[in-house]
Amino acid sequence: MDPKDESIPDEHHVHRQGGWMSQDRRHQHDFINKTVEHVDKHPKDLHPVLKEFKSVVEGDSRLHMLFNSMFQEIPQGKKYLHGPSGEHSQIRDLDHMLAVLNHIIGTAPQWTDAGHSVGLVGVPINALLDWPMGTPAGFAVFQDPRVNEMIKKVLDAWGEFLNSPESCAVLNDNKIGWFSEHGKQSIEEVANVGETDHRFEELFECNPKAKHMGYTSWDDYFTRLFKWDKRPVAEPDNDDVIVNSCESMVYKVAYNIHERDQFWIKGQPYSCIDMFAQDPFAEQFVGGTIYQAFLSALSYHRWHAPVSGTIKKAYVVPGTYYSEPLYENFAQGDGPSSEGENNSQEYLTVMATRAIIFIEADNPKIGLMAFMGIGMTEVSTCEIMVKEGEHVMKGDQIGRFHFGGSTHCNVFRKGVELRGFPQPGRKHNVPVRSKLCEVVD
């Protein structure tokens, strides 16, 4: 869990998991206000995919009602509507939302400094929808299959831009560039675990003498590779040692997971069959163990095999993109729950788009295990880089998140005895390919 920035007044503080958005709500308001102001002053035709989105919503009476209700259910108070100086900054209807989306999907995220903390880093659409998706109508909107189908098309259109040379415009050393002094320093602070103090170019594959340090697009930069001497595989010849799949912060270790549970209630119990989308392999993990950790905005975003073994299945399960548990009770004036985003980590294992990779470990004490890469908000493009029947060695690449990361799980069968898991509360990420735990007899 991210520590609270004590420099932020309580009335402006909001808990944020993983640093994807600032803990200071004023930064979010400032971003939305500036974006809205730019869009209002520079109107342009909608991207074809957004025209289709508008047609889908307006062509269905139920969706049209829900979208209107979603914006109307946001309270009228300054906390929800305005920026720090009182300026109107909230999106209030479908047309305005689509106009702002139209701008966002044609730009790359800029680096933002915000005093002693990082400002809005990587999820501008999430910032745009932060209040609407927490309303009762928003809860229904962002679970609707047609809405999620359209959101996927919107994100794919943005992904095309983020893979283009034009997206390199923010890969420079000016104030809004990711290679600015503070931009590189922040990346280095996250990547330098333990006592290390390496520079960006010592940590990652790049060409410091080339334009944009050799990266060909925003996505190429964000899915950058470590130099592997900085992330060696822990005990490569010892199959009892399981390595960390993602550079990530510990979220939870759960034991004796249930076959099926009420994952939508507060407390978020894991629900095995639902996590694995009714896959026949799911039954083998009932009563087993889950290790879950989340990726920060500034972390490394590729996945690596936790064990040596054979890929039995590997596929992506389509899911939601902006659905979150309904913990924000605007009707009673309670405002957002500080635990909403925190608790949604388990909820996402069932609802969000996710990649599921089953691995039959070479070590019979482990047997079949599963890796799950889980997308969140716009960070939902899960690319699997292995195929069924392929043998992988511990530490090999098996996939990646495009445009950042979210959360991931390693799941083990009942009866597999594990010890040494890192525990929540660490100040730093657990390095990828380092020792995660050990299987015992």
N, C-alpha and C positions, 0 to 999 in steps of 0.2 A: 504494500500500500504506500502511495506517495506521502511523504511527511507534509504536514501543513506548513505553508509559508507564513511565518509569523508577521511578516510585513504587511499582509493583506488584512484590512478591517473585516471583522466577522460578518458584517452585513453584505460584503461583496465576495466572501469566500465560498467556494463550492468544491466538493471533493471531486478529483479527476483521476481516473485510473490510467497509469501508463504515460501521462504527459502529452496525450494527444491534443488536449486543449488546456488553456491556462486555468489555474485555480482561482484567478481573479476574474469574476464575471464581467468587470468593466472592460477587459480586453476583448471579450466576445461581443459585447455591445458595440464597442468601437469598430471592430471588424465589420459587423453587420451594417452599421450606420454608414461607414465609408463605401462599402460595396453597394448598398442601396442607392446612395447618392450618385455613385458612378453610373449605375444602371439607369437611373431616372434621367440623367443628363445625356446619356448616350444610348438611346433605344436602338434596337436592331432586330431584324427578323429572327424568329426562333429557329433553332436547329431542327431539322426534320424529325428527329426522335422526340423532341419536346412538343412539336405539333401533334405527333401521334399520341403522346401522353395526355395532352389536353383533350383530344378527341375521345380517348378511352374514358376519361373521367366524366366529361360532359355528356357522353352518350349513354351513361348508366345513372339512373336516378338515385340509386342507393349510394354510389360513390360520390356523386355530386353533393348529396346531402351531407355525407361524412366529411368531405373536404371542407365544406363551408362550416360545419359544426366544429371541426378540429381547430380552426383559427378563432372562432367565436368563443370557445371554451377557455382560452387563455385569459386570465384576469386582466383588468384594465389598469392595474397599478403600475407605478413607475418601474418597479423591480422587473416587470415582465415586458414592458413596452419601450422603455427609453434607455438611452445611453447615460453616462455619468453627468452630462450637462443638461439633461432633460430633453434632448432631441429624440424625435420619434424614430425608432430603429427596428421595429418588429415587422415581420412579414404578416400581412393580414388577409390575403386571399390567394386563390390558385394562380391567377394570372401574374400576380407580383412574384410568387414563388418561382414560376417557370421562367420569368424574365431574369431573375437573379441566378437561377441554375444555368441559364443560357450563357451568362458571363463566366461562371465558375468553370464550366466544362471546356472553355477555350483558354484557360490560363493554368499555369503551374503554381503550386503553393510557394509562397515567398517565405524566407526566413524572417522571423519577427522576434526582436528583443523586447522584453518587458521588465525593465528594472533588473532585479536580481533573479528573476525567473524567466523561463521561456514563455512567450505569448502563444498565440494561436499558431500551431505548427502544421498539422497535417490533415485536418478534417473540416474543411469549410462548409460542406453540405451538412454535416452533423451540427455545426454551429447554427446554421440556418434553421434546422428542424428541431433544435434542442427543446424548446417549449412545446411546439405542436405535437411532437411524438409522445409527450408525457400526458396528454389529455385522454379522456375516455374515448372520444371519437378517433384520436390519433392511434390509440391502441388497436382499434378495428381497422383503420386505414392501412397500417403498415404490416398487418397480417394477411391482407387480401392478396391472393395469388396473382391477380391481374396487375395490381399495383407493383408487386415485387418483380413481375416480369418486365414491366416498363422501367423500373429503377435499374434493373440489370442492363437494359439497353442504354440507359443514360450513362451508367458507369462505364460501359464498353466504349461509348463514344468519347468519354473523357480519357479512357485508357489509350485510345488511338492517339489523342493529342500528347499524352504523357510519354508515349513511345516515339514521338516525332522530334526532329532536331530543334523545332521551335520551342520545345519545352525546356531547352537548355538555357533559356534567357535568365533563369534565377541561379544558374550554376556559375557564380562569379564572386568576387570579393567586395562588392559594394554593400551598402547597408542592408538591403533586402536579399542579399546573396547567401547561399549556403556555404560559401567559402570565405565569408567575412570572418574577422577575428573571433567574434563571439560564436558564430556558427560552427566553425571548425573546433573551437575550444569545447563547446558543449558536446559535440560528437566524441571528442577525445575523452572527456570526463566519463561518459557512459561506457566507452570501450575499454578504458584503462582500469581493469579490476585489480584488486590486490595492491601491490606496491609499484606497479608498472607506471611509466610516464612516457608513453610513445606518442609521436606526432601522427596526424591523420595519414600521411603518406607512408609512414612506417607500419601502420596497422592494416591498411586496405590496399587492394590491387588498384593502382591508378598510375597516371603519367603526369607528374607535377609540372613538366615542361610543356605539355600539350594544352590546347584550348579546352576549357572546361575540365581540366585534369584528365583528359582522355575519355570522359564519359560522353556517350552519344545521345543521351536523352535523360529526362528526369527519372524515368523508370530504371534506366541503366545505372544511374547513381544510387537510387534508393534500394536496389537489389545488389549492391556492391559486395564483392567477396573479401573476406579476411585474407591476409597473408598467413598461411597455415602454420608457420612457425610460431605465430602468436596465439594459435588455438589448436595445440596438438591433441590427438586422441588419447584419452586416459587409458592406460594399461591395454594397449591394442591386442595383446595376446592372451588376456584374461577374460574369458567369456562370462565370468561371474559378475564383472563390473559393467553396469549399464551407464551409458553416457547421456549427457543432456542434449536434447534434440534441437532446442532453440535458445538463442541468447535472450534470457527472460528473467523476470522477477517472480519468485514463488508466490502463488496464490493460495493453494490448498492441497493437502494430502488427505484423501478420504478412503475409508476402508469399508468392507462389507456393503458394497453398493447394491441397491435393490433392483429387482427385475423391472419394476415399473413404479413410478412415484409421481407425486403432484409437483412437477418441476416449476409450475407457474405461481406457486404460493410463496409467501415470504419465508425465507429460510432455504429455498432453492435446493431440495434434495436431488441428487443425481438420479436419472431414470434411464437405466441401461438400454432397454429396447428402443426407447425414443432417441437416445443419443446415436445409436447405430442404425436408425431409420429402418427398424424391423429386419435387419440383416440376420440370416440364420446363425451367423457366428456370434451374435449378441449373447445367446444363452450361456456361452462358455465364460462370460465375464461377470455373470451374476454372482454377487458375493465377493467380487475381486477388489482391486485397489486402483484408485485414480490419482495421478499426480497432475495438477493443473498449474500453469504459469502464464503470465501475460507479457507481451512484448511492448516496450515503450516506443514512443515516436522516433527516438534517435538511435534505436538499436539496429542490429543486424537482422535481416528478415528472411533468411533461408532456413530450411529444415534439414536435419541430418539424422541418419539411422541411429537409433539408440542401442541397437544390438546387431550382431552379424546374423544373417538369416536369409530366407527366401520370401519374396513378396507373394502372398497368397491372393490378395485382392487389393485394388487401388482405384478409387473413384471419388467423384465430387457429388455431394448431396445438395441440390438447390434448396435455398431457404430464404429467410427474411433478411432484410438489410438494415432497417431502422426500427425494428420492434424491440421494445424493452418492457420489463414487468411494470404493471400499473401501480407504482408506489407514490406517484404524485397526485395528491387529492386536492385539486384546485377548487372543487365544489365546496369543500369545507374550509378553504382558506389556509390549508396546512402548508402549501407550497411543495417544492420537491423534497423527497427524502434524501438525506445525505448518504444513505446506504443504497439508493436505487442503482447507480452505475456499478457499485461494488458487487451487489448481489446478482446483477445481470450476467456475471461471468458464467455461472452454472446454467442459467436460462439459455444462454447462447449455444451451449453444447447440444441443445435439442432443436432450437429454432433457427439458428443462423446458417448461412451457406457454409459448408465445411468439407474438407478433404479427409477421407478415411483410408488409412493404409494398414492392412493386416500383414504382420510379419511372423513367419514361423522361425523362431530363433534356433540357431545351431545348438545352443545350450538346452538340453531337454528339461532342465530345472525351470526354464522360463516358458518354453513351448510357444504357443500362439500368443502374441501381444498385439496391441493396436496403437498407432499414432493417429491423432486427430488434430488437423490444423483448422482453426475456426475463424472465419471472417467476421468483421464487425463494421457497421456503417459502410463508408465508401472503401474501407480496407477489406474487401471481400473477394478479390480475385485470387483463387487458390490454384496454383499450377503444380500438378504432380509430375515428377521427373523420372519415375520408375514405372516398370510394367510388370504385370502378373507373370510369375515364373522366374523373374530376375533375382539373382543372388547379390546381396549387398554386404559390404563390410561395415562394421561399427564405425560411425563417423562420416560415411559417404553421404553426399547430397541426395535427398529424396524429393525435394520440392521447394516452393517458395511462395510467399505472399507478394503480390504486386501492389505497389503503392502502399508500402508499410507492413503492418502486421496486426495481430489482435491477441488471441489467446490460443493455447494449445494444451492437449492432454496426452499423456501416456497411460494406457490402461492395461492392467495385468489380470490374469485369471485368478479365481479363488484357489487358494492353496500355494500360490507362489509367495514365498516368504522373502521380504525385502527389508533392508535396513540401511540407515544412513541418509535418508532423504534430507535435503536442505529444508529449513523451516521458514514460514512467513516471518517478515520483520527484518530481513536483510537490508542493508543499505545499498547493495550493488546487485546487478544481474548475476545469475549463475552463468558462467561462460559456456558457450556452445562447445560440445565435444569433451567437456570436462566430466569428471565422475559425478553421476547423479545419485546412484545408490548401488547396492550390491545384493545379489541373490544368495540366500543361504540355504543349507539343507533343512 
